[in-house]
Amino acid sequence: MNVFRSKFAAVFVTAALSSFCIAAYAGKKPATPVKHNVILFIADGLRHGSVNSIDTPTLNSLRSLGVHFVNSHSIFPTFTTANASVMATGHLLGDTGDFSNTLHPGYAIFNTGNFGKSTGTLTPFVENNQVLADLDDHFSGNYLNEETILGLARKNGYATASIGKVGPASIFDVSQLAPLSGAFQLPTTVIIDDATGSAAGVPLPAAISSALIAASLPTTAPNRQNGAASTSQLSNGFSGNNATPGTLAANVNQQQFFADALTKAVLPTFVANNEPFVAVFWSRDPDGTQHNQGDSLNTLTPGINGPTSKLAIANVDNNLKQILTYLQANPSVAANTDIIVTSDHGFSTISRHETDATGKNFVNDYASTFTYVDATARQEVNTSFLPVGFLAIDIAHALNLPLYDPDNQILAGDNVTKVYEPVDPTIAQQTSTVRQHSGSGNGIIGGTGHIPASGESADAKVIVAANGGSDLIYVPTRDPATVSALIGLLRKQSYTGGLFVDDSYGPIAGALPLSSIGFKGASPLPMPTIVINFKNFALDSANPSQSRVEIADTGLQEGQGMHGSFSRGDTYNNMAAWGPDFKQNYTDIAPVSNADLALSIAAILKLHLPANGHLTGRLLSEAFNGYRDSGYSPIYHVEQSLPGDGVRTYLVRQSFRNITYFDAACVLPADAADHNPHVGDETTYNPCD
C-alpha cells in the first residue's frame, strides 16, 4: 500500500510540475517583461542519496523534470549557520565569519546588555536570533560583512520572507536583526521561525499577523513537541540519553505551521499586493529528527537510515508538495516563479567509540578513560566512550592547564562575583560547582575562569568551540609554541581526521593552511587558529556517502545523527532547480555548491550583488536556459600537508571556472602516495572515501 501511494504521489507531482512548465513556457516573450519570483527551499541535513521516487516523490520529480545537480557540495565545516551564511551571501566563510554553529566572536556574548541579558558565554551557539542580533551590534550592524540576497531583493522592491528553523532563517537578511536600544526593531522582511510570538521572537508586520489570523493560524509558532510531553518519544525535541532512546517522530506540527504560514498567509499577501517576491523556506527536518532519532541507540546500524529518519524525509517532501500545490492553484504566479532546492549539509551516524568500520579499533585518549557520573549519580557516558567536550579535556590535560565551561557560571569565593565553572574529569561525580565535562563541549583552557566585561579580553590560553563532526580551536595569545604543541597532540589522536591551521604560523607538519579551505578572507570576526576534522568512515564501501559514520564532539549518543565532518557523507548535499529560468530534464555534472546560490538568484532577479571580500561562488550558468552545457569531466585535486608523526592531512577538491569545490579531507599515512596510485595531484578517485 505504501509503495502504491508513493507511486501515485509521484505521478501527481510529475503532472503538477508538468503543468507548471506549460504555464511557465507558454508565451515565452511577453510584451512587458515580468519580474521573476524565487523560492529557495532548504531541507536541513538532507543527503543527496536520500531522494528517490518512493521516499521523496516530490523532491525526486522536481529534480527529474528540472535541473539535477549531481555533483553538489556543502561548505566545510558542514554546519547549518556556516552554510546559511554562504547561501545568503555567495561568499565562503573567510568572508562571512560564520565559521560554525558555535564560534568565538572575540568577546563574551551580551556583554553590553542587549535584550536585558547579562554577560554570557565566550562560545555562543548562533542558531538564536538574539545572539545573531548581538553579533550584528558588535560588527557594524551586519556581522556577515556582506550583502545578503534577501537584503538585496528587499532594497530593490521585492517582497521578502524567510520562514523556518530559527537562526539560519534570519541569516538571509540578518542586518534586519540589528538591535536598537538593545531590542529588535520591526523588520521589513517577514521572519517566521521557532521563536515567533515569544519574547525572544522577531516582530511580525501587522499585515502578516492579520493574514495568519485570517487563515486560522496562530501568531505564535508551535514547539517541536508535537503536542506530547517533552520527554515522550512522540516529541521531536526529545533526544534521550545513553540508556533511553530518543524520538520516534518527525517534526510534523511545527513544520506544518511553517508551510501553512508561507502558503496561506505570506505568499497570498504578496500576491494580493502584486509584489514580486523572494522567499526562503528552511525545513528543520530531516536534520532535527536525524539528530534525535531513537532507532539506533548505542549501535551504528541502522543509524540515521532507520524508520524515524524516513518519516522526517517524508515530512520534508510533504512541505515542498504543499508549496507546489499552492503554485499550481495560482498559474500566473507559477509561470514566473523559480524554485531552487538545496540542503545545508549531508549527515552521518555518530560513533563515540569506534574509529573504523572493523568494529575492533577504538578511540584511545585521555578523556575516554574516566567514568562520567551526573549530579543524580547516574553514569551518563558509556564506559570507554568519548564524553561531550573530549577535545577540550584532552587539550587541557596535555597543556597542564585548568579547564572551564564557558556556558555555565557559578559564584566565586566571594559569593558575589560570577566566574565560568571549572571542569575536572578526575572527580567522582558532577557537583554544583565542578563539572566532569562541559555541558555543550566548549572549553576555556588556562587563565582564571574570569568572565570578561565589555572592552575586556578573556585570559584564556586556548578556547575550544565544540560543534560535532569538527571543532574550532582559538589561541587568543597567538603563541607559536602553543599552536605547535596543539598540532603535535592532535595529529597523534585516534579521532583526528584532518587538521587545518592559520597560515600565519607557516607550514606545520601534519596540517594544511586554513586558506586552503577558504577561511582567510575579509571577515572582521576572529578566525580560528586550528580546525580539526574528526575521523569518519563508511560502513558500506559500495555506498559510502549514505553509510557514513563520524566521531563527534556532541552530547548525542552513539547511533544518533551528526554532521560537520569533512567527509563526502557530509559534503554531498541535495541540490535541484526548476522554473522558467532553468533548463528542463537537465543533469548538471559540474561541481556546484551552496556558495553558488546567491549569485544565481541575483541573476534571476537581474540585480548586482555587491561584495567586500573576494571568496565567492559562481553563477550556475550551465543550468540556465540559453546557456551551453558545462562540458565538465570530474577530476579530483589532492593536496597534502608536510608529514608529521607518520601522517599527513589530505584535502580532496575539484575546480571549475576558477572556483574550488571541497569534497573531503582525511588523515592518511605519510607515504600513502607511494603505495596508492590514486593519491596524487590529480585523480578520478576520492582517496578519502
SVG drawing of the C-alpha trace seen along z (x, -y; Angstrom):
<svg xmlns="http://www.w3.org/2000/svg" viewBox="-10 -53 67 59">
<polyline fill="none" stroke="black" stroke-width="0.4" points="0.0,0.0 2.8,-2.4 4.5,-1.7 1.2,-2.3 0.7,-5.6 4.2,-6.7 3.9,-5.9 0.5,-7.7 2.1,-10.7 5.0,-10.7 2.5,-10.7 0.6,-13.5 3.7,-15.6 5.0,-14.9 1.7,-16.0 1.6,-19.2 5.2,-20.2 4.5,-19.5 1.5,-21.8 3.8,-24.5 6.2,-24.0 3.4,-24.5 2.4,-27.7 5.9,-28.9 6.8,-28.4 3.5,-29.5 4.2,-32.9 7.9,-33.0 8.2,-36.7 5.5,-38.7 5.1,-42.3 6.2,-43.6 8.9,-41.6 7.7,-40.3 9.9,-40.1 10.5,-36.5 9.9,-35.3 12.3,-32.9 11.5,-30.3 14.6,-28.8 13.7,-25.6 16.3,-24.2 15.9,-20.7 18.2,-20.8 20.5,-17.8 19.0,-16.0 21.6,-13.8 21.7,-13.5 21.2,-9.8 18.1,-10.0 16.0,-11.4 14.2,-8.7 10.8,-8.1 9.5,-6.1 10.5,-8.1 10.5,-11.6 8.3,-11.6 8.1,-15.5 11.8,-16.1 12.6,-13.4 10.1,-14.6 11.4,-18.2 15.0,-17.3 14.0,-14.9 11.9,-17.5 14.2,-20.4 17.9,-20.6 19.5,-17.8 22.9,-18.9 24.6,-15.5 28.0,-16.9 26.7,-19.2 28.6,-20.4 28.1,-21.7 30.8,-24.0 33.1,-22.7 32.6,-22.8 29.3,-21.2 27.2,-23.0 23.9,-24.9 24.7,-28.6 28.0,-28.4 26.2,-27.2 23.3,-29.6 25.8,-32.4 27.3,-31.0 23.9,-30.6 22.8,-34.1 25.9,-36.0 27.6,-33.8 30.8,-34.1 32.9,-31.5 33.4,-31.5 36.6,-33.6 34.4,-36.5 31.2,-35.8 33.0,-34.9 30.3,-32.4 32.8,-29.6 30.5,-27.1 27.3,-26.9 29.3,-27.6 32.2,-30.0 34.3,-32.5 33.4,-36.1 36.2,-37.7 34.1,-38.8 31.6,-37.4 28.1,-37.5 25.6,-40.1 28.4,-42.0 26.7,-45.3 23.3,-44.2 21.4,-43.7 17.9,-42.2 18.4,-42.8 20.8,-39.9 23.9,-39.7 27.3,-38.8 27.3,-35.2 29.5,-32.7 32.6,-33.2 31.4,-30.4 27.8,-31.3 25.6,-28.9 24.4,-31.1 21.1,-29.4 19.5,-32.1 18.1,-35.4 19.2,-37.4 22.7,-36.0 22.8,-37.0 21.5,-40.5 24.2,-40.9 26.8,-39.9 25.3,-42.5 25.6,-45.1 29.3,-44.3 30.2,-44.2 28.8,-47.3 25.1,-46.2 25.8,-43.1 28.3,-40.6 28.5,-38.8 30.1,-41.9 28.4,-41.1 25.1,-41.9 22.6,-39.1 20.4,-38.0 17.2,-38.9 18.6,-42.2 19.4,-43.0 16.0,-41.9 14.3,-43.9 16.2,-47.1 15.1,-46.7 11.4,-46.4 10.8,-42.7 8.7,-41.4 10.9,-39.2 10.3,-36.4 12.3,-33.8 10.4,-31.0 11.5,-28.0 14.4,-27.0 15.4,-29.7 18.8,-31.1 19.5,-30.2 16.2,-31.7 17.2,-35.1 20.7,-34.9 19.3,-35.5 18.5,-39.1 20.5,-39.3 21.0,-43.1 17.3,-43.4 18.0,-41.9 20.5,-44.7 19.1,-45.9 18.1,-49.5 18.4,-50.4 19.1,-46.7 16.0,-45.3 14.6,-44.1 13.0,-46.6 10.2,-45.7 11.8,-44.3 10.6,-44.7 11.5,-41.2 9.0,-38.7 10.8,-36.4 8.8,-33.4 10.7,-30.8 10.6,-28.8 10.7,-32.0 7.9,-33.8 5.3,-35.2 7.6,-34.7 9.6,-37.3 12.7,-36.2 11.0,-36.4 11.4,-38.9 8.3,-41.1 5.9,-40.4 4.5,-43.1 0.8,-43.8 -0.3,-42.7 1.2,-39.3 -0.2,-38.9 -3.6,-39.7 -3.1,-37.2 -2.2,-34.5 -5.3,-35.1 -7.5,-35.3 -6.1,-31.9 -7.0,-30.5 -3.2,-30.1 -1.6,-31.1 0.8,-34.1 3.0,-32.1 5.0,-29.2 4.5,-25.8 7.5,-24.0 8.8,-20.6 6.9,-18.5 4.0,-17.6 1.6,-18.2 3.3,-15.5 5.2,-15.7 8.8,-16.9 10.1,-13.5 7.8,-11.5 9.2,-9.7 6.4,-11.5 8.2,-14.8 10.6,-15.6 12.8,-17.5 13.4,-14.5 17.0,-13.2 17.0,-10.7 20.3,-9.7 22.8,-6.8 20.2,-4.5 16.9,-5.9 16.3,-6.1 15.4,-9.4 12.4,-10.5 10.4,-8.2 8.5,-11.1 9.2,-13.7 8.9,-17.4 5.4,-17.4 3.4,-20.1 6.0,-22.8 6.8,-22.4 3.1,-22.2 2.7,-25.6 5.7,-27.0 4.3,-25.5 0.8,-26.9 2.3,-30.3 4.0,-30.5 1.2,-29.2 -1.9,-30.5 -0.6,-33.9 2.7,-35.2 2.6,-34.3 -1.1,-35.2 -0.3,-38.6 2.5,-39.2 0.4,-38.1 -2.6,-40.2 -0.3,-43.2 1.0,-42.4 4.6,-42.2 7.3,-40.1 8.9,-38.1 11.9,-36.1 11.0,-33.6 13.2,-31.2 11.7,-28.1 14.1,-26.4 12.9,-22.9 14.3,-21.7 13.7,-18.1 15.3,-15.8 18.2,-17.3 16.3,-17.6 14.9,-14.1 18.1,-12.5 20.0,-14.1 17.5,-12.9 16.2,-9.6 15.8,-6.7 16.1,-3.9 19.7,-3.0 20.8,-3.6 24.4,-2.6 24.7,-0.8 25.8,-2.1 23.1,-0.3 20.6,-1.3 21.9,-4.7 20.3,-7.6 18.9,-5.2 16.1,-3.9 12.3,-4.4 12.2,-7.6 14.7,-9.3 12.5,-8.2 9.5,-9.8 11.4,-13.1 12.4,-12.9 8.7,-12.3 7.8,-15.3 10.1,-17.5 8.6,-16.1 5.1,-16.9 6.1,-20.5 7.5,-21.0 4.4,-19.4 2.2,-21.9 4.2,-24.8 4.0,-23.4 0.2,-22.8 -0.2,-26.5 1.6,-27.5 -0.4,-25.0 -3.6,-26.8 -2.1,-30.1 -0.8,-29.5 0.2,-33.1 2.4,-33.0 3.8,-29.6 4.7,-30.9 7.1,-33.4 8.5,-31.5 11.8,-29.6 12.2,-27.0 15.7,-26.1 16.1,-23.2 19.2,-22.6 20.4,-21.3 22.9,-22.8 24.9,-19.6 24.7,-15.8 24.6,-13.6 26.4,-10.8 25.8,-8.3 27.6,-9.1 30.4,-6.9 31.5,-7.6 33.8,-4.7 34.8,-3.1 37.4,-4.7 36.8,-2.5 34.3,0.0 36.0,3.1 34.3,2.6 37.6,3.6 39.6,0.3 38.5,-2.1 39.3,-5.6 42.3,-5.8 42.6,-9.1 42.7,-10.7 39.1,-11.8 37.6,-8.4 39.4,-6.7 37.1,-8.2 33.7,-7.3 31.3,-10.2 28.5,-10.4 26.0,-13.2 24.5,-15.0 21.9,-12.3 24.6,-9.6 23.7,-8.1 26.6,-7.1 25.9,-9.3 28.6,-8.2 29.1,-4.5 32.4,-3.1 35.3,-3.9 33.1,-6.1 34.0,-9.7 32.2,-12.3 31.0,-15.6 33.9,-18.0 36.6,-15.3 38.7,-17.6 38.8,-20.4 39.6,-17.8 42.5,-16.3 44.0,-19.7 43.8,-20.9 45.4,-17.7 48.2,-17.9 49.0,-21.5 48.6,-21.0 46.2,-23.9 42.9,-24.4 39.7,-23.9 36.4,-25.9 33.0,-25.6 32.1,-28.9 28.4,-28.0 27.9,-27.6 28.6,-30.2 29.0,-29.9 29.7,-32.3 33.3,-32.8 34.6,-32.5 33.3,-36.0 29.7,-34.8 29.3,-37.9 31.4,-37.6 30.4,-35.1 33.1,-33.0 33.0,-30.2 32.5,-26.8 35.6,-24.6 35.8,-21.2 37.7,-18.3 37.2,-14.8 39.1,-13.2 36.4,-13.9 34.0,-11.1 30.8,-12.9 29.5,-16.2 28.7,-18.7 27.1,-22.1 30.5,-23.8 32.6,-21.5 31.7,-19.5 33.4,-16.4 32.9,-17.7 31.5,-20.8 27.8,-20.9 28.0,-21.6 31.6,-20.5 33.0,-24.0 36.1,-24.8 38.2,-27.7 41.7,-26.4 44.1,-28.3 43.5,-31.5 41.2,-32.1 37.7,-31.5 37.1,-35.3 34.1,-36.5 35.3,-39.4 33.3,-42.6 32.7,-44.9 36.1,-46.0 38.0,-43.2 39.7,-40.2 39.5,-36.7 42.5,-35.5 42.3,-32.0 45.3,-30.4 43.1,-28.3 39.3,-28.3 37.5,-25.3 34.2,-25.8 32.7,-22.3 30.4,-21.6 30.1,-17.9 31.9,-16.4 34.6,-19.1 35.7,-21.7 37.2,-25.1 40.3,-25.9 41.3,-29.5 44.6,-30.6 44.0,-34.2 47.6,-34.7 48.8,-33.7 51.7,-31.9 53.5,-29.8 54.7,-27.3 51.2,-26.6 50.0,-26.2 52.8,-23.8 52.1,-21.8 48.4,-21.6 49.1,-20.2 51.6,-17.8 49.0,-16.5 46.1,-16.3 47.9,-14.5 48.6,-11.6 44.9,-11.3 42.9,-8.3 39.9,-10.6 41.7,-13.1 40.6,-13.1 42.3,-16.3 44.0,-19.4 44.0,-23.0 46.0,-25.8 46.2,-29.6 48.6,-30.4 50.5,-33.0 52.2,-30.2 53.8,-28.9 53.9,-25.2 53.3,-22.9 53.8,-19.1 50.5,-17.2 48.3,-20.3 47.2,-22.2 46.7,-26.0 43.3,-27.5 43.5,-29.4 43.2,-26.0 39.6,-25.7 38.5,-29.4 38.9,-30.6 41.2,-33.6 39.1,-36.5 37.6,-39.8 35.6,-38.9 36.2,-41.1 35.4,-38.1 38.3,-36.2 39.4,-33.4 40.0,-30.1 43.7,-29.1 43.1,-25.4 40.2,-23.5 40.0,-19.8 38.0,-17.4 37.1,-14.2 37.7,-10.7 35.0,-9.2 34.4,-6.0 31.9,-4.2 30.0,-1.1 29.2,-0.2 32.0,-0.7 29.6,-0.4 27.6,-3.3 29.9,-5.4 28.0,-8.7 24.8,-7.0 26.6,-4.9 29.0,-7.4 29.9,-7.3 31.8,-10.0 33.4,-10.7 31.5,-13.7 32.1,-16.1 28.4,-16.2 26.1,-15.2 24.1,-13.0 24.6,-9.2 26.3,-6.5 23.9,-5.7 22.2,-9.1 23.0,-11.6 25.5,-14.4 27.3,-16.4 30.1,-18.8 32.9,-16.5 34.9,-16.7 33.6,-13.5 31.6,-13.1 28.8,-11.9 28.5,-15.4 29.6,-17.5 27.3,-15.7 24.0,-17.6 20.9,-17.6 20.5,-20.4 18.0,-20.9 16.2,-23.7 13.0,-24.1 11.2,-27.1 11.1,-29.5 14.8,-30.4 16.1,-26.8 16.6,-24.0 14.2,-21.1 15.3,-17.4 18.9,-18.5 21.6,-16.7 24.4,-19.0 27.7,-17.1 29.8,-20.2 30.7,-20.8 28.3,-23.2 27.9,-24.3 25.8,-26.4 28.2,-29.3 26.8,-29.5 23.2,-30.2 23.2,-33.9 24.9,-34.9 22.5,-32.7 19.4,-34.1 20.7,-37.7 21.0,-36.8 17.3,-35.7 16.3,-39.0 18.6,-40.9 20.4,-42.5 24.1,-43.0 25.2,-41.5 27.9,-43.7 30.9,-42.2 33.5,-43.2 35.5,-40.0 36.7,-38.0 35.9,-34.4 32.8,-34.0 30.9,-31.3 29.9,-31.4 26.8,-31.8 25.3,-28.4 25.0,-29.5 25.1,-26.0 21.8,-25.3 20.0,-28.3 18.0,-28.4 20.0,-29.5 23.5,-28.5 25.6,-25.7 26.5,-22.6 29.4,-22.9 31.5,-20.3 33.0,-19.3 34.8,-16.0 35.2,-15.2 38.8,-15.4 39.9,-15.5 42.9,-17.5 44.6,-16.1 46.6,-18.5 48.8,-17.0 50.5,-18.5 54.0,-18.0 54.4,-14.7 54.3,-14.6 54.4,-11.6 54.0,-9.4 50.8,-11.0 49.6,-13.8 46.3,-15.7 45.0,-15.2 42.4,-17.6 40.4,-16.4 38.8,-19.2 37.5,-19.9 37.9,-23.1 35.6,-24.6 35.8,-28.1 38.4,-29.1 36.1,-28.1 37.2,-25.5 34.8,-22.8 35.7,-20.8 34.9,-17.1 36.7,-15.6 39.7,-15.7 41.4,-12.8 44.5,-11.7 46.5,-9.0 49.9,-7.6 52.6,-10.0 53.7,-7.6 50.2,-6.9 51.0,-8.5 53.8,-5.9 51.6,-2.9 48.3,-4.1 48.2,-5.2 45.0,-7.1 46.7,-9.5 48.4,-12.3 48.0,-15.7 45.1,-14.7 42.9,-11.6 39.5,-10.4 39.1,-8.8 38.5,-10.3 41.2,-8.8 39.3,-10.0 36.2,-7.9"/>
</svg>
